[in-house]
Amino acid sequence: MRILFVRHGEPDYATDSLTETGKEQARLVAERLLRENITEIYVSSMYRATQTAAPRAEKLGLDVTVLPYMHETAWGSKENRELPMRGHPWFLAETLLNEGYVPTDDNWREHDYFRDNLATDLLDVISTQIDELIAAHGFTRTGRLYKVADDVTPGKTIALFSHGGSGASALSHILNIPYPYIMAAMPYQFTSVTAVTFPDMPGKTVFPRLSLFNDVGHLSLAPEKKPTFDR
């Protein structure tokens, strides 16, 4: 099985919708995904993600399943403490590096910038829920890996249209990469396609594999836009 994580197109964050450039990006990624043999489409509950998914879903004649937990990441202290960069997880990761703290271990959760951060809470919700989705397709998490069901359907590809933050949260959990590290080291662009592959090996325990990351080749005909991250 493959999960294709697709980030939404360029947004107008104030209206939670796509700009004209974002709509063109959505059209281009829909064409890009034609060759992927997608059988199911999932989307965040936010409009900019559903707008991005719509052209592909319409071309395939597929219904879209909404995953409310895949909405964009919130951030900031639950205890109303002042945090650097307002607790913004992408910028916090850079701050940690410049303070001499390399967040490559699980103990990042204990750091003062993340222990009561709303972003950490959402990561935990996504980790639980994304595993339920993956299990429904025949791959049950055991420790840090996945056990394949005996009756798994081989060759399945599903697409998940979401956001920079929620997508990174899912990747952090599935691939066992510390959350602050993935935020700093693996940013990805609007309508980029990232693939995680679960080997179809019935009864075996498998490593999920990052088989494609930040593919934006379809944007070669669209205006280049620097990725941004906001709620």
C-alpha positions in Angstrom: 0.0 0.0 0.0 1.0 3.6 -0.6 -0.2 6.7 1.1 0.2 9.8 -1.1 0.4 12.9 1.1 -0.6 16.0 -0.9 -0.3 19.5 0.5 -2.9 22.0 -0.4 -2.4 24.7 -3.0 -1.3 28.3 -2.3 -3.9 29.5 0.1 -5.6 32.7 1.2 -5.3 31.8 4.9 -7.9 34.5 5.9 -10.7 32.8 3.9 -9.3 29.3 4.1 -9.5 29.0 0.3 -7.1 28.8 -2.6 -5.8 31.8 -4.5 -6.0 31.8 -8.3 -2.4 30.4 -8.3 -3.5 27.7 -5.8 -6.4 26.7 -8.1 -4.0 26.3 -11.0 -1.7 24.2 -8.7 -4.6 22.0 -7.8 -5.4 21.5 -11.5 -1.8 20.5 -12.2 -1.4 18.1 -9.3 -4.7 16.5 -10.4 -3.1 15.8 -13.7 0.1 14.6 -12.0 -1.9 12.1 -9.9 -3.6 10.5 -13.0 -1.0 7.9 -13.2 -1.1 6.8 -9.6 -4.1 4.4 -9.7 -5.7 6.1 -6.6 -8.6 4.1 -5.2 -9.5 6.3 -2.2 -9.2 10.0 -1.4 -9.1 11.5 2.1 -9.0 15.2 3.0 -8.6 17.5 5.9 -11.8 19.3 7.0 -10.4 22.7 5.9 -11.6 24.1 2.7 -8.2 24.8 1.1 -7.5 21.1 1.3 -10.9 20.0 -0.1 -10.6 22.5 -2.9 -7.2 21.0 -3.8 -8.6 17.5 -3.8 -11.7 18.3 -5.8 -10.2 18.2 -9.4 -8.7 14.8 -8.8 -11.8 13.4 -7.1 -14.0 14.6 -9.9 -11.8 13.1 -12.6 -11.7 9.8 -10.9 -15.4 9.8 -9.9 -14.4 9.1 -6.3 -16.1 10.2 -3.1 -14.0 12.1 -0.6 -13.7 11.0 3.0 -13.1 13.9 5.5 -10.5 13.3 8.3 -11.2 16.1 10.8 -8.1 15.4 12.8 -5.9 16.3 9.7 -6.7 20.0 10.0 -3.9 22.5 10.1 -1.7 22.6 13.2 -2.4 25.0 16.0 0.4 26.1 18.2 1.2 28.1 21.3 1.3 27.4 25.0 -1.7 25.8 26.7 -0.6 27.5 29.9 -0.5 30.9 28.3 3.3 31.1 28.7 5.4 33.2 26.3 7.2 31.0 23.8 9.8 32.0 21.2 8.1 32.6 17.8 4.7 32.2 19.6 5.3 28.5 19.8 5.3 28.1 16.0 6.7 24.6 15.5 8.6 25.2 12.2 10.4 28.2 13.7 10.9 26.6 17.1 12.9 23.9 15.5 15.3 26.4 14.1 15.4 28.2 17.4 16.4 25.0 19.2 19.2 24.4 16.7 20.6 27.9 17.2 20.4 27.4 21.0 22.6 24.3 20.7 19.8 21.7 21.2 19.6 19.2 18.4 16.1 17.6 18.6 16.9 14.1 17.4 15.7 12.1 20.3 12.3 11.4 21.8 13.1 13.7 24.7 12.1 16.7 22.7 8.7 16.4 24.3 10.3 17.4 27.6 11.7 20.6 26.3 10.1 23.8 27.6 9.1 24.9 24.1 7.1 21.7 23.4 5.9 20.2 26.7 2.6 22.2 26.7 2.5 23.3 23.1 -0.8 22.8 21.3 1.2 21.4 18.3 2.3 18.5 20.5 -1.2 17.7 21.4 -2.3 17.6 17.8 0.6 15.4 16.9 -0.6 12.9 19.5 -4.1 13.0 18.1 -2.9 12.5 14.5 -0.6 9.7 15.6 -3.5 7.7 17.1 -6.0 8.4 14.3 -3.6 7.9 11.4 -2.7 4.5 12.8 -6.4 3.6 12.8 -6.7 4.6 9.2 -3.6 2.5 8.3 -4.9 -0.4 10.3 -8.2 -0.3 8.4 -6.2 -0.9 5.2 -4.4 -4.0 6.7 -1.3 -2.6 8.5 -1.4 -2.6 12.3 1.3 -0.7 14.3 3.4 -2.9 16.6 5.9 -0.8 18.5 7.5 1.4 15.8 6.7 -0.8 12.8 3.6 -2.3 11.2 2.2 -5.8 11.1 0.6 -6.8 7.8 -2.7 -8.5 7.8 -2.9 -12.0 6.2 -5.7 -10.8 3.9 -4.2 -7.4 2.9 -5.2 -6.1 -0.5 -2.0 -5.7 -2.5 -1.1 -2.7 -4.6 -3.5 -0.2 -3.0 -2.8 3.6 -3.3 -4.7 6.2 -1.3 -4.3 9.9 -1.4 -4.5 12.2 1.6 -4.9 16.0 1.0 -3.9 18.0 4.0 -1.5 20.6 5.3 2.2 21.3 6.1 1.7 20.8 9.8 -0.7 17.9 10.0 1.1 16.1 7.1 4.5 16.5 8.9 2.9 15.2 12.1 1.7 12.1 10.3 5.1 11.5 8.7 6.9 12.1 12.1 4.8 9.3 13.6 4.8 6.8 10.8 8.5 7.1 10.1 9.6 7.6 13.7 11.3 10.9 13.1 11.3 13.4 16.0 8.7 16.1 15.4 11.0 19.2 15.7 13.6 17.6 13.5 11.1 16.8 10.7 9.8 20.4 10.9 13.3 21.8 10.4 14.7 19.3 7.9 11.7 18.3 5.7 9.6 21.3 4.7 7.6 20.7 1.6 5.8 22.9 -1.0 2.3 23.6 -2.0 0.7 20.6 -3.8 3.8 18.6 -3.3 3.4 14.8 -3.4 5.0 12.7 -0.8 4.6 8.9 -0.8 5.0 6.4 2.1 5.0 2.8 1.0 4.0 -0.2 3.2 5.3 -3.4 1.7 2.4 -5.8 0.9 3.9 -8.8 2.8 1.0 -10.7 4.4 1.7 -11.8 8.0 5.1 -10.0 8.2 6.2 -7.0 10.2 7.5 -4.2 7.8 9.2 -0.9 7.7 7.2 1.9 6.2 9.3 3.5 3.5 9.5 7.1 2.4 9.5 6.4 -1.4 8.9 9.9 -2.6 9.3 13.3 -1.0 8.2 16.9 -2.0 7.6 16.0 -5.7 6.6 19.3 -7.4 7.6 18.5 -10.9 4.0 19.3 -12.0 4.5 22.9 -11.0 7.1 23.5 -13.7 4.4 25.3 -15.7 3.1 27.3 -12.7 4.6 30.5 -11.1 7.1 29.5 -8.4 5.9 30.3 -4.9 7.8 30.0 -1.7 6.0 27.7 0.7 4.5 29.3 3.8 3.1 27.8 7.0 0.1 29.3 8.9 -3.1 28.2 10.4 
